[in-house]
Amino acid sequence: MRSIGMFLLAVTACGNPATSPDSMQADSSAPDAPAFTPPYELCRSGEVVPIPTAGRNTANDVKPTAHDNGSWQYSLFQSYGGGVFQPAYSVGGAYVFAGQGGHDVPPLFGAAVFDFTNGMWSYLPNGNGFDENRATEVITSETTGFPYIELANTSSPQMPTPGHPYQLMIAQPGPGEHGSVIRIFGTAITANVWDTFQSHAIDLTTGKWTRAADNLASDAFSAGQLTEQVATLDPVTNRVYVAGEWPNGDHLAYLDLTDRRWKTSPTFSNPPGGEAYVSMWVDVERRLLLALSTPLHSGTVTLWAFDLENIAAGPKLMDVDGTLPPVTGRWHKYPTSDGGDGAYYTLRGHPSVSYDTMPAPPATEQVLYKLTPPASDPLNNKWTYTTVPISGGITGEYVTDLLAGARHQTRFFYVPSIRCFAWIPNGSGPVELIKP
């Protein structure tokens, strides 16, 4: 399914895996001790290094029995989006795919997990009693229908129907030993391309899905479609912001994780308007909600900011030195507390050719995109966009159709336990570590 929209992506720089995501407060001048020593080689600055699969496994090795490598990779890597890094999963943290599928995509009912503690993949079946012995798309008659669109044939209710994940997966500590992951909305569900405003969470210890909000997001905003919607966590207020109607609406919508209610921000009078793909993330240190806006058809990519202490002031257009790239991937901070530079990074990762078997082609661009905040007064001083070359060969993302589903959006992320960025390009090869 080719989906369009005018909504946002969101990102949160990850925190210490043994605590909360809120290590993004003002960084100290000296790096803290790393969380642990991993059983694999780490990269040096300017390099990409694969985590060896010998003696370990690949994502394809943990596929459910109903899938073959093709359907499994399609589900994980070509379903318009991806999962999220969960720092609370283990001492190393883990990347989690969960509840993916939707229009024309083979379903993922449980969770596929890459644990950075041991460099291994695992699969967690759903804990709701739903029969996973299939690789075919769910049809509408197998669901409860609107407004929740949950799977009907379960022994434990409230299990969501798989859908396109975009950038709607959010990690939160608890419940359970490994934390949980919230799917903020359900989008492009079944061949009918249904959407639900209900949030669901999967417990990464039991695999059980439950509702994560006590009201529908439609109480906080109205949208014709939820395609290309995105979410980002503000760990200070425990709020998950989404685009909602912005860039055309007069308020932001958010899920308050403290009381599990969808709410609205104060209204503002100066939305930029138009249609755009947007990357959105929280700058915790500066208390900003940042949005990189790429026009849907053509035009200049722009950077906007909300003051989270004064949302009523509305979005402000940032002054940027450099031409911003049309990218919809999540941006992540390289914390100075980890020896980084405090800038935000992302990766395009797109190959020049599609592929379905190994060896995989390289990514077209062997660089990281970098966005550096000003030293002071970030709402009024200039931000700087540059690129950072990476040696060693970044692998291009798995895609069988260069025009469909090939926006990875979330599979580039920061791993604080090892002080490296990570990239998951496909299910047949290794996870790659990258350091600017």
Protein Blocks (a to p, Z undefined) as FASTA:
>chain_A
ZZddjddcdddddddfklcfklmbccdfbdcddfbdcfbdcddehiacdddfehpacfkl
mgcfkbcfklmmmmmmmngpaddddfklpmnopaddehiacehiacdfbbcdddfklopa
cddddfehpafbbcbdcdfklpgbjfklpafbbcbghiacdddfkjmbccdehehjkopa
ddfbacheajkopacfbdcdddfklopacdfbfbdfklmoccfbfghiacdddfknopac
dfklafkbcbdcdddfknopacdddddfkbgbhaddddddddfknopacdddddfkbccd
ddddddfklmmnopaddddedjddddfbdcddddfklopnoiacddekpafbdcfbdcdd
ddfblcdddddddfbhkllmccdddddddehiaaddddfbfkgopanolmgccdfknopa
cddfbfkbccddddZZ
